[in-house]
Amino acid sequence: MRIFLRFITGFFRQTWRLLNFVREFVCNLFFILLIFIAISLYFQFQSKSEPVKGALLVDLNGIIVDKPVVNNKLRVWGRELLGSSSTRLQENSLFEIVETLRQAKSDNNITGIVLSLNNLAGADQPSLQYIGKALSEFRNSGKPIYAIGESYSQAQYYLASFANKIYLAPQGSVQLHGFSTNTLYYKSLLDKLKVSTHIFRVGTYKSAVEPMLRDNMSDAAREASSRWVESLWQNYLTTVAANRYLSPQQLFPSAPEMITALQTKEGNLAKYALDNKLVDQIASNPEVETELSKTFGWDEESNNFNFISIYDYQSQEQPQQDNEIAVILINGAIVDGAKTPGNIGGDAAAAQIRQARLDPKIKAVILRVNSPGGSASASEVIRAELVALRRANKPLVVSMGGDGGIRRILGFYAR
């Protein structure tokens, strides 16, 4: 019996020691983490105390959206803890980018912009136009813009066209191929699976349900799609051609003309881009670095030209005023109820509109709509609040983004 009690006592004693060890270990890890955070923040603030005089490096990564899903504060803390090179942002706020570019325009420490767009995955056309407008304002202020890249996709080249000078790597290319759209049709599949569909449709051009009714695109759907795709492409060509002082035909010749020109250049895409004035200079990375160091100076510590990344450049916070304009984002598909990641809840959007209507400091509302559509009932909840906002005599302006499925529902109430 004594041996058994001794065993039980020893077991609990060892367990208690183990628990104490685990507790102290976890507390020490947490303490070390706090020290690491404090040191990181200290060096972060130390670097911010000495503003860099040089270029603003617009090294965008991922896609550009109206409102990123990830909270901005969490993104900043993540970059401070892990370093800018180890956390590549997948979503970038359109409005933060434009605000940063406009602040840099009047910042004496920023003497120019370098567009490094190799990792920009893309953005919709309205977003690119908005950023392009801010780049034009920057260039018109007298500060130069340089674009550097190994190759340029259509989205990347659209922004690069606003630069005073475009550099291209010797093995690079400018990829202009136009816009297109396609739809998957599966009526025959449903028939083979013996799936019946009951669809109520009003209007010839309501093509959303065609995949369930047809195996190919109807003439009406083709006509409608061709109109908006061609309109987007002509807008792209007109803007880029004007930036490069070319005609749209020179920028994007016919396929036979392009093939003939490439044959004379022995298939050298970089030389084709240079000779057709799509770019200004073919240069390797070391050559570009030398050119930029002549303009912005050389940083001995980082062994690079003087620059600050757009992710590290701090936007100045504007003081709150008595007369303010509320910007409400309808970003993503509209769903019933509360907001979910990637979607906007009808109740959540309506609550924001109601808050703006009842806040005496809010004198007007800008409704930014970037949505393919969604729930009719949720849209009705938003519509009711917009009507109430109008009745409260507060001006409402609707700004449309890349997706415009509900622009006729919500945009009707703008004035």
N, C-alpha and C positions, 0 to 999 in steps of 0.2 A: 504493500500500500504506500509506504514511504517512497519507494522508487517511482511509483506511478505519479504521486504528487510532485516529486522532484522533476519528472519529465514534463508534466503540465506547466509547472512554474517556469522551467527553462524555455519551453515553447513560447509562452506568452512574453517572456523577457526578450527573447530573440526577435519575436514579431514586433514588439514595441520599439526595439532598437532599429529594426528595418524601416518601420514607419517614420521614425525620427530622421533616419538617413534620407529617405525619399523626400520628406518635407523640407529638410535643409537643402537637399540637392535642387529641388524645384525652386525654392526661394532664392538660392544663389544664382540659378540660371536666369530667373526673372530680374534679379539685381544687376547681373552682367548685361542683360538686354537693355535695361534702363540706362546703364552707363554708356553702352554702344549708341543708343539713340541720342543721349545728351551730347556725346562727342560729335556724332554726325551732324546734329543741328548746329553745334557750335561752329564747325568748319563751314557749314552751309551759310550761316549768317556772316561769317568772316569773309567768305568769297563774295557775298552780296554787298559788303560794305565798300568794296573797291570796284566800281563799275568798269566793265571792259569797254575800251574805245576801239571800235572796229566794226565788223560786219555782223548783221543778224543772220545767222545760219538757219534757213527755213528747211530743216531736215525732217519733213513730215514722214511718219510711219503709219501704215495701215490705211484706214478709210476715214473720210470726213463726213460727219453727221451733224445734224442740228444740235442734238443733245446726247452725249455719251451715256451709256448705261452705267458705267462705273462712276462712282462719286468722285468729284474733282479733288477733294481733300485726300481721299485714299490714294489717288494716283500720285499726288505730290509727295505724300509720306512714303509711298513705295519707292519712288525715285530717289528720295533722300536716303533711305535705308540701304537700298540695293545698288544704287548708282544708275546714272542715265544709260549706260551702255548695256545693262543687264535687264532692263525693263523696257521693252519696246511697246509703246502704246498702240493698241489696235484700233481705237476710236479717237477721233479728234473733234473737238467742238468747233464748228464753223464760226460761231460768233466770237469765241476766244481768239481764233486765228486772226480774224479781221480786226478785232480790237487791238491785238498786239501789233499788227502791221501799222495801224494808224497811230498808235503811241510812238512806235519807232520812228515814224516820219518826223516828229517834232523833238526827238531825243538827240541832243548834241553828241552823245557818246556813240550813237549808231550812225556810221558814215556810209552805209550801203547795205544791200541785201545780197546774199548768196543762196540761190535756190538749188538745193540738193534733193532731188525728187526720186531717187532710185527706189526707195522703199514705199513710195506713195502708191497704195493699191487702187485708189480711185475715189470718185465722188460724182454726184449727179450734176447735171448741167447748171442748174441755178446756183449751186454752191460754188462751182468753179467760176461762174460769172461774178459772184459777190467777192470772192478772193481776188479775182482779176481786177475788179474795180479798185480795191484797196491797193493793189500793186501799182496800178496806173497813178493813183494819188501820190504814192511814195516816189515813183519815178519823176512825176511832174514837179515834185518839190526840189529837184536838182540832185538828188542822191542816186547813184547808179545801182542797177540790179544786174547780177550775173547769174546765169543758169549753168550748172555743171551736171553731167550725167553720162553714164556708160551707154545708155540707150534711152529713148523717150517713148512711152506709150501715148495714146491719144490724150488722156487726162493730164499726164505729166507735161506733154508738149503744149497743151493749152495754156498752162501757167507759165511755162518757160518762154512762150512767145511774148510775154510782157517784159522780158528782160532787155536791157540795152545790148547785151552780148550773150550768145549761147555757145557753150563749149560742148563738143562731142568727142567721145573716145574713138581712137582709130578703128576699132572693130565694132563700133556702135551703129545705130540706125534710128530713124524717126519713123515710127509705125503709125501710119495713117491708113485706115481701111474702111472708114465710114461707120454708120450705125445700122443696126438691124434688130429685128425682133422675131420671135418664133413661139409657137404654141404646140403643145402635145395634144393630139386628138385621139380619142379612144372609144368611139361609138361601137366599132366592130368588136372590141374587147368586151364591152358590156353585153353585147348581143351573145357572144360565145359563153359568157358566164351566166347568161339568162337573168341579167339585172335589168329591171324596168325602171325608167325614169319618168317622172311627171313634172314638167317644167312649165311655168307660166311666164311668158316673156312679152314685153310691150316694146315695140320699136324695132326697126330693121337693124340698127347698128348696136344693139345690145348683144355683144359677142362673148360675154363672160361664160355663158353656158354652152357655147358652140362645141367645145370638146366632147360633151356628152351627146350631142345631136348629130355630129358630122365626123368624117374622117379626114377632112381637109378644110382649109380656110375658105369662108364664103367671100364672094366678090365685095360685099359691103364691108366686111371686116378688113379685107385687104386694102380697100380704098381708105378706110379710116386710119389704119395703121400706117399706110404709106404717107398720108398727109402729115402726121405728127413726127414720124421718123425723119422725113425729108426736111421738115421745118427745123428740127433740132440740128440736123447736119448742115444745112445752109447757114444757120446761126453760128455754128462752130467755124465753118470755113470763112465766113465774112469777118468774124472777130480776129481770128488768127492771121488771115491774109492781111488785114489792115495793120496789125501789129508788126508784121514782117515786111510791110510795104510791097506786097505782092497782090496779084489778082487771085481770086479763088481758083481759076483755071491753072495758073502757075503753081499754086500750092498743091492742088490735087488734080493732076492731068488724067486723061483717060488711060485705061489699062495698056493699050498698044503703045501710046506715047511713053509711058513709064517703062515698059519692057525694052523699048528701043533705047531709051536713055541709059538704062542699066547695062545693056549690052555694050554700049560705047565705053562704059566705066568698068567693064569686065566684072560686073556683079558687085562692085564695091559700094555698099550702101552708104557708108560714111561719106565717100567722095560725091556720091549722088546728092546727098543732103547738102553738102557744102556748095556744089556747083549750082544747085537750084535754090540757094539762099534760104534753105530751111534752118541752117546753123551758120555761125560766123567764123568758127575756127575748129579745126580738128586738133586735139591735144591730149596727151596722156596725163595721168594724174599728177606726176611730178611737174610737168610743164604748166598745168593749171595752177598748182600750188605756188609755183614761182610767180606766175602772173598775178595771182590774188595777193601774194605777200607784198608786191610792189604797190598795190593800191591800199591795202589795209594794215601793212606793217607785219613784223614777225614777232611771235611770242617765243622767247628762248625757253621758257619753262615747259610749254606743251609741244615745242618744235612744230609749230603750225602757224598759219596766218592768224591774225587777231580776229576772233569771232566769239559770239555767244549763241548757243542754241536757242531756238524759239521755245523749247521746253524749259529752259533755265531763265529766260528773260521774264522778269516779273512785271505784270501789268499793274498800273497804279489804280487803286481803288478810288472810285468817285464818291465824294461825300453825299449823303442823303439830303434831299431838298424837300420843301413842302409841296412843290408841283412836280410830279413824276409821271412817267409813262410806263405802264405795266406791259411786259412782253410775256405772253402765254404760249407755250409750245404744244401743239397737237402733233406729236411725233410718234409714228408707228401706227399699226392697225388699231382701230377704235373698238374697244370691248366693253361689255356691260360691267358695272361695278367699279372696283378699285383698280388702280394702275398695276400692271405686271411688267416684268422686264421685256423691253422691246415693243410694248404696247401702251396705249393710253386709255385709261378707264374713263368712261363717260361721266361717272360721279366725281372722279378726281378733277377732271377738266372743268366741269360745271362749278365745283367748289372754288377753283381758282378764279373763274370769271366772277362768281358771286362776291368773293373777297375783294376783287378789284372794283366792283360796282359799289360796295359799301364803304370802301376806304376813301376818306375825303382827300387824302394826299394824291390819289391816283386820278389824274385829269383826263387820261385817254388810255386806250388799250390797243396793242398790236398783237394780233392773233397769227402766229406762225404755223401754217398748216403744211405738214410733210407726211401725208398719210395716203395709203391706197384705198382707204374706206374702212368698212367694217359693219358693226351692228347698227341697224336702223334705229332701234330703240335708244341706244346710247347716244347716237347722233341727235336724236330728238331732245334728249336731256340737255345736251350742249346748246342746241338751237334755242330752247326756252330761256336759258340764261343769257344768250346773246340778245334776244328780244328785250329782256328786262334791262340789260345794259344800255340798249338804244333808248329805251323809255326813260332811263335816268339821265339822258342827255350827255352821255360820255361818248366822244368820238371813238369809232372802231375802225381799224385798218387791218386788212387781211393780207399777209405776205405768203405767197404760195411757194412751196419747195418743189422737189423733184417728182413727188407723187401727188396727183391731184384728183383722186377718186371722189372726194367729197367737196370739191371747191364750189360746186353749184349749191350745195346745202348750206355751207357756212359762209362762203364768200358773198352770198346774196345780202348778208346783213351788214356788210362793211359800208362805211360812208366817210 
